[in-house]
Amino acid sequence: MNDLLDAVRRHSDAHADAHGIARTPVTGMTTVRATAPSDIVHAISRPLVAITLQGRKQVTMGSQVLDLSAGQSLLITADVPTISQVVRATLAAPYYSLALELDAAVIAELAPQMQAARAEHVLPLRMLPTDAEVADAALRLMRLLERPEALPVLQASLLRELHYWLLAGRHGAGIRQLGWPGGHAERIARAVARLRSEFARAWAVEELAEVAGMSASAFHRHFRATTSLSPLQFLKNLRLIEARRLMLAEGANASSAAYAVGYESVPQFTREYGRLFGQPPVRDVAAARLRAA
């Protein structure tokens, strides 16, 4: 793991943005760096695996709280609302992690070849020790960043190998459900993709159920079981998280951010924003900017 930490450190120190995120040319792979404990971050995370390499981070979904330290992997197998915070990081010993979004198409191809049984429903948020084979494949992907001429040739095969070791390892049962054709996870993922791309429009549950190819009652039940939220609660969280980004990153005021994400009432937006983030938008954004100064 020390070699993987060194590779992630080199890339992060050279390329991290103001938020500590360093994107890579490898599809879906990013590194994260923090030199101090972070603010609380609300997100609706995509399915991914994140390997903690140094420091400590807490991730919460509902009543479930995971405390991630070096050598542990976080697996997220559905688009679920999370609250996360880096809780141990210093300038001398920064927090470092490596995150990879999971590719359902690759999983759907590999699982039958591995003769893997259909997975039972498992929690969408899990923490386990990182398998040695996963860390090794991740290290070779990171080293590929320093050989850009080899990236177009080797990236796909190394990503496929990494997915193989994830399926074969401790996280396999949770990951298999992502690629099961026609399964509930795959159907709910179709509806989530539409919500993510068209969050500003008004949606009826019946429309989303049609996207998923399910009855409205079955869709509502499986959506909540998969994401922990009802479809309309999920949409509301998407809108509020995007509105906060618009205000912090693009300087939008509260009313323009509210209308941009699909709200028709600014007072309603203000109430719901306060419930999610703990204070009204103007006060929350001002406090966030003061902490970042």
Buried (B, 14 or more C-beta within 10 A) or exposed (E): BEEBBBBBBBBBEEBBEEBBBBEBEBEBBBBBBBBEBBEEBBBBBBBBBBBBBBBBBBBBBEEBEBEBBBBBBBBBBBBBBBBBBBBBBEEEEBBBBBBBBBBBEBBBEBBEEEEBEEBEBBEBBBBBEBBEBBBBBBBBBBBBBEEEEEBEEBBEEBBBBBBBBBBBBBBBBBBBBBBBEEBBBBBBBEBBEBBBEEBBEEBEBEBBBBBBEBEBEBBBBBBBBBBBBBBBBBBBBBBBBBBBEBBBEEEBEBEBBBBBBBBEEBEEBBEBBBEBBEEBBEEBBEBBEEEEE
